[in-house]
């Protein structure tokens, strides 16, 4: 180890503090980009899933703290799109979180009928397949995490 002057130590401390501040900003940018990557995948999965009836989905990213973001899907059709509706199109249903009804159990339970049912407007439907948008969102982050990190940290 060598001998350092007070000026050299002050300069080194200032450089470390500047790097720490920049790193903090980069971490927030990285997590934000991951959230938007996931939101885009969720939105695309919902848009690509066929669905009878009204499609009222709004996928958004919400900042909840430093480097903390939530991906949110709002709308009455979200449960039908995420987990599917109607047993005819979902013979092997995806696992549901606690409190989310099985396919065909929501509303009047008509989705349990493999022959489909009539919607309030008289249109016949079999429901819709599960889009599993949030699974696609997680996969999008896993697939692109190296590229996202390189874009943010190689500045």
Secondary structure, 3 states (H helix, E strand, C coil): CCCCCHHHHHHHHHHHHHHHHHHHHHHHHHHHHHHHHHHHHHHHHHHHCCCCCCCCCEEEEEEEECCEEEEEEECCCHHHHHHCECCCCCCCCCCCCCCCCCCCCCCCCHHHCCCCEECCCCCEECCECCCCHHHHHHHHHHHHHHHHHHHHHCC
